[in-house]
Amino acid sequence: MFGVPQSSKSEFLDKARQAREERKGHKEKERAATQIQALVRRFLCRCKLQKQLRTEVDNYFQASETGTSKRNALSLFKNARKLLFIYCQEDKMRFEKLCRAILASMEVENEPKVWYVSLALSKDLTIPWLKQVKDVLWVCCQLLKNLKPDILQDNKMITLYLTMLVTFTDTSTWKIVRGKGEALRPALMRMCENIMGHLNQKGFYSMLQILLTNGLARSKPSLSKGTLTAIFTLSLRPVIAAHFSDNLLRSFLIHIMSVPAVVHHLNVLTPECMASIQTHDLLRKFILFLSREEQCSDICVCLEGSHTLCLLGNLIHLGFLNEKVLEEEAGHFVKDLTDMLSYCQRYVSQKKSNLTHWHPVLGWFSQTVNFIQTFFQ
């Protein structure tokens, strides 16, 4: 008599379920709308901040060029920090101006407050300055990888960025260490070593290899004497700073000495670099390093066939130019050549297949044709 009809109960439950789903959907829409608004606001805020910072950096460079503002290292540091914070592809011109401003500040005579490196002596700015130098130099490295030495405009940029790297990986050109500042040199040199260590971890030698290959592995080299000297100097500095450690010698052999005919170009274009090789007795160090079977095997595996052959050719040429070292280390040198040639033989036999490519020295094997074949041809 007092029972509720079944249809009314079902209808009530359906309405309650629909109401719950509507409330849930409404909450999800509100949450989505809030998230979209937050993303849009963040994007607009970021765009506004980037525009503001770019304007401030542009105004600083304009004021510096016209001479309407007094130059000092602190303002340069602050504007460099702004540019690095927002840096992207469209800021290449601004970064170029920043590099030129930094180098110009290092050339000023008798004005310590203008020297960019003077901030390294500030107790509060030493660590931020060191980090900024690392960031600036790594951007230089990234830009260098994409530049072509045979293009005039790119060549100018290569000179600029290499000058930045040469300047801040050694204290020899810093005016701050002259005279009474000589006592600061050891501490500042440790900073340079710290910078080089950071760059090495990021891929410094890979960048130098790309630059050398682009400029030398061609019918007519496009690297000038000054540029080649700068690249070789940069490649050698970390090795010397690390007292010719196995790790750095390995990187030098893999990335520098495996560039096709690099010894020939150094000998023809930059005799000073060849003198440096002899001064530091590099050939002997290379021979003794490779005389250890595990080290030689590691180098060959990293380089594979063609690059191992290039390293072999460079070592032989270096031996031809250093007969005294070759006579003294003849046993180790012959062992190195034998091990590397044996690796090339094994490598070619393993790479034979139906899809092969012709190599002018190694013959037919399945490795994609690259710049080395073009160089040999």
MOJO-V414925 format. One record per residue. N is the residue number from 1. PHI is phi in whole degrees, 0 to 359 (* if undefined). PSI is psi in radians with two decimals (* if undefined). BURIAL is + if it has 16 or more other ideal C-beta (glycine too) atoms within 10 Angstrom, else -. Layout:
BEGIN
{{N,PHI,PSI,BURIAL} {N,PHI,PSI,BURIAL}}
END
This chain:
BEGIN
{{1,*,-0.72,-} {2,259,0.15,-} {3,293,2.56,-} {4,271,2.31,-} {5,303,2.48,-} {6,298,-0.67,-} {7,296,-0.67,-} {8,293,-0.66,-} {9,295,-0.77,-} {10,296,-0.71,-} {11,296,-0.70,-} {12,296,-0.76,-} {13,294,-0.68,-} {14,297,-0.74,-} {15,295,-0.70,-} {16,295,-0.72,-} {17,295,-0.78,-} {18,300,-0.70,-} {19,297,-0.72,-} {20,297,-0.76,-} {21,295,-0.67,-} {22,296,-0.75,-} {23,296,-0.71,-} {24,296,-0.78,-} {25,297,-0.69,-} {26,296,-0.74,-} {27,295,-0.70,-} {28,295,-0.67,-} {29,295,-0.74,-} {30,297,-0.75,-} {31,296,-0.74,-} {32,296,-0.74,-} {33,297,-0.71,-} {34,297,-0.73,-} {35,294,-0.73,-} {36,297,-0.78,-} {37,299,-0.70,-} {38,296,-0.74,-} {39,296,-0.75,-} {40,295,-0.79,-} {41,298,-0.71,-} {42,297,-0.75,-} {43,298,-0.81,-} {44,294,-0.69,-} {45,295,-0.73,-} {46,295,-0.75,-} {47,299,-0.74,-} {48,297,-0.76,-} {49,295,-0.77,-} {50,298,-0.75,+} {51,297,-0.73,-} {52,295,-0.79,-} {53,294,-0.70,+} {54,297,-0.69,+} {55,297,-0.77,-} {56,296,-0.73,-} {57,294,-0.76,+} {58,299,-0.74,-} {59,297,-0.66,-} {60,295,-0.83,+} {61,296,-0.68,+} {62,295,-0.74,-} {63,294,-0.63,-} {64,292,-0.70,+} {65,291,-0.64,-} {66,274,-0.21,-} {67,79,0.29,-} {68,278,-0.19,-} {69,234,2.56,-} {70,282,2.28,-} {71,285,2.44,+} {72,203,2.69,+} {73,294,-0.59,+} {74,294,-0.77,-} {75,294,-0.62,-} {76,295,-0.73,+} {77,298,-0.78,+} {78,295,-0.72,-} {79,287,-0.55,+} {80,295,-0.68,+} {81,296,-0.68,-} {82,297,-0.79,+} {83,294,-0.73,+} {84,293,-0.52,+} {85,293,-0.60,-} {86,250,0.08,+} {87,301,2.32,+} {88,209,-2.99,-} {89,303,-0.64,-} {90,287,-0.12,-} {91,260,0.28,+} {92,300,-0.73,-} {93,295,-0.70,-} {94,296,-0.70,+} {95,294,-0.65,+} {96,300,-0.77,-} {97,296,-0.66,+} {98,298,-0.81,+} {99,299,-0.75,+} {100,295,-0.67,+} {101,294,-0.71,+} {102,296,-0.81,+} {103,294,-0.65,+} {104,296,-0.67,-} {105,295,-0.53,+} {106,284,-0.26,+} {107,264,-0.16,-} {108,292,2.42,-} {109,267,2.37,-} {110,58,0.54,-} {111,226,1.38,-} {112,304,-0.58,-} {113,291,-0.30,-} {114,272,-0.50,+} {115,296,2.17,+} {116,300,-0.61,+} {117,287,-0.26,+} {118,297,-0.40,+} {119,293,-0.34,+} {120,294,-0.35,+} {121,269,-0.10,+} {122,278,2.23,-} {123,301,-0.68,-} {124,278,-0.35,-} {125,249,-0.06,+} {126,303,-0.91,-} {127,291,-0.82,-} {128,300,-0.67,-} {129,295,-0.77,+} {130,298,-0.74,+} {131,297,-0.72,-} {132,296,-0.73,+} {133,299,-0.77,+} {134,300,-0.78,+} {135,295,-0.76,+} {136,297,-0.79,+} {137,292,-0.59,+} {138,289,-0.62,+} {139,298,-0.71,+} {140,302,-0.77,+} {141,297,-0.77,+} {142,297,-0.67,-} {143,289,-0.63,+} {144,297,-0.59,+} {145,299,-0.48,-} {146,258,0.07,-} {147,266,2.55,+} {148,251,2.05,-} {149,298,-0.41,+} {150,279,-0.10,-} {151,262,2.23,-} {152,302,-0.85,-} {153,297,-0.72,-} {154,296,-0.63,+} {155,298,-0.68,+} {156,296,-0.70,-} {157,292,-0.66,+} {158,300,-0.77,+} {159,299,-0.75,-} {160,297,-0.88,+} {161,289,-0.59,+} {162,293,-0.64,+} {163,297,-0.69,+} {164,300,-0.81,+} {165,293,-0.74,+} {166,295,-0.70,+} {167,294,-0.73,+} {168,258,0.25,+} {169,248,0.14,+} {170,199,2.60,+} {171,267,0.06,+} {172,298,-0.48,-} {173,258,0.07,-} {174,278,2.14,+} {175,290,-0.33,+} {176,291,-0.34,+} {177,261,0.16,+} {178,275,2.65,-} {179,64,-2.16,-} {180,293,-0.35,-} {181,282,-0.01,+} {182,301,-0.54,-} {183,294,-0.35,-} {184,278,-0.24,+} {185,302,-0.81,-} {186,302,-0.77,-} {187,294,-0.72,-} {188,290,-0.57,+} {189,294,-0.62,-} {190,295,-0.59,-} {191,296,-0.75,+} {192,298,-0.72,+} {193,296,-0.65,+} {194,297,-0.74,-} {195,297,-0.79,+} {196,295,-0.67,+} {197,298,-0.71,-} {198,297,-0.80,+} {199,296,-0.68,+} {200,299,-0.73,+} {201,295,-0.52,-} {202,276,-0.30,-} {203,118,0.63,+} {204,300,-0.81,+} {205,290,-0.55,+} {206,297,-0.70,-} {207,296,-0.78,+} {208,297,-0.65,+} {209,296,-0.78,+} {210,299,-0.77,+} {211,295,-0.76,+} {212,296,-0.75,+} {213,296,-0.78,+} {214,298,-0.56,+} {215,266,-0.38,+} {216,245,-0.57,+} {217,279,1.16,+} {218,204,2.91,+} {219,297,-0.61,-} {220,230,2.02,-} {221,302,2.44,+} {222,251,0.10,+} {223,266,2.30,+} {224,282,2.99,+} {225,301,-0.79,-} {226,297,-0.74,-} {227,293,-0.78,+} {228,295,-0.68,+} {229,298,-0.75,+} {230,297,-0.76,+} {231,296,-0.78,+} {232,294,-0.70,+} {233,300,-0.77,+} {234,295,-0.66,+} {235,290,-0.51,+} {236,273,-0.48,+} {237,302,-0.84,+} {238,298,-0.60,+} {239,295,-0.77,+} {240,293,-0.74,-} {241,298,-0.57,+} {242,271,0.18,+} {243,56,0.74,-} {244,58,0.81,-} {245,293,2.73,-} {246,302,-0.69,-} {247,298,-0.78,-} {248,285,-0.63,+} {249,298,-0.67,+} {250,299,-0.84,+} {251,298,-0.70,+} {252,296,-0.76,+} {253,294,-0.76,+} {254,290,-0.74,+} {255,260,-0.47,+} {256,255,-0.91,+} {257,286,-0.16,+} {258,266,-0.01,+} {259,288,2.28,+} {260,307,2.18,+} {261,58,0.51,+} {262,296,-0.61,+} {263,294,-0.70,+} {264,300,-0.82,-} {265,293,-0.66,+} {266,296,-0.71,+} {267,293,-0.64,+} {268,280,-0.80,-} {269,270,-0.65,+} {270,226,1.40,+} {271,302,-0.47,-} {272,298,-0.64,-} {273,292,-0.67,+} {274,294,-0.62,+} {275,295,-0.66,-} {276,295,-0.68,+} {277,299,-0.73,+} {278,288,-0.68,+} {279,300,-0.75,-} {280,271,0.07,-} {281,54,0.79,-} {282,293,-0.67,+} {283,301,-0.79,+} {284,299,-0.73,+} {285,295,-0.70,+} {286,297,-0.81,+} {287,298,-0.82,+} {288,292,-0.63,+} {289,297,-0.79,+} {290,283,-0.26,+} {291,291,-0.33,+} {292,280,2.13,-} {293,303,-0.75,-} {294,293,-0.59,-} {295,290,-0.78,+} {296,296,-0.75,+} {297,297,-0.72,-} {298,298,-0.78,-} {299,298,-0.82,+} {300,296,-0.73,+} {301,297,-0.71,-} {302,294,-0.67,-} {303,275,-0.49,+} {304,64,-2.98,-} {305,298,-1.03,+} {306,297,-0.81,+} {307,290,-0.56,+} {308,298,-0.69,+} {309,296,-0.69,+} {310,295,-0.75,+} {311,299,-0.73,+} {312,300,-0.81,+} {313,298,-0.72,+} {314,294,-0.67,+} {315,293,-0.71,+} {316,297,-0.75,-} {317,296,-0.71,+} {318,295,-0.66,+} {319,294,-0.66,+} {320,298,-0.58,-} {321,274,-0.21,+} {322,230,1.21,+} {323,297,-0.59,-} {324,296,-0.81,-} {325,297,-0.69,+} {326,298,-0.71,+} {327,295,-0.73,-} {328,288,-0.54,-} {329,246,0.51,+} {330,302,-0.75,-} {331,298,-0.85,-} {332,295,-0.66,+} {333,294,-0.77,+} {334,298,-0.72,-} {335,298,-0.75,+} {336,300,-0.83,+} {337,297,-0.73,+} {338,297,-0.80,-} {339,298,-0.72,+} {340,289,-0.68,+} {341,293,-0.67,-} {342,297,-0.69,-} {343,297,-0.77,+} {344,300,-0.70,+} {345,296,-0.80,-} {346,295,-0.68,-} {347,297,-0.80,+} {348,295,-0.73,+} {349,296,-0.57,-} {350,284,-0.43,-} {351,265,0.10,+} {352,288,2.37,-} {353,197,-3.09,-} {354,290,-0.45,-} {355,258,1.55,-} {356,244,2.81,-} {357,234,2.62,-} {358,272,2.23,-} {359,248,2.31,+} {360,299,-0.41,-} {361,250,-0.82,-} {362,276,-0.22,+} {363,85,-2.57,-} {364,273,2.17,-} {365,198,2.81,+} {366,274,1.32,-} {367,225,2.35,+} {368,302,2.44,-} {369,296,2.30,-} {370,226,-2.87,-} {371,296,-0.40,-} {372,291,-0.75,+} {373,298,-0.73,+} {374,299,-0.73,-} {375,298,-0.79,+} {376,297,-0.68,-} {377,293,*,-}}
END
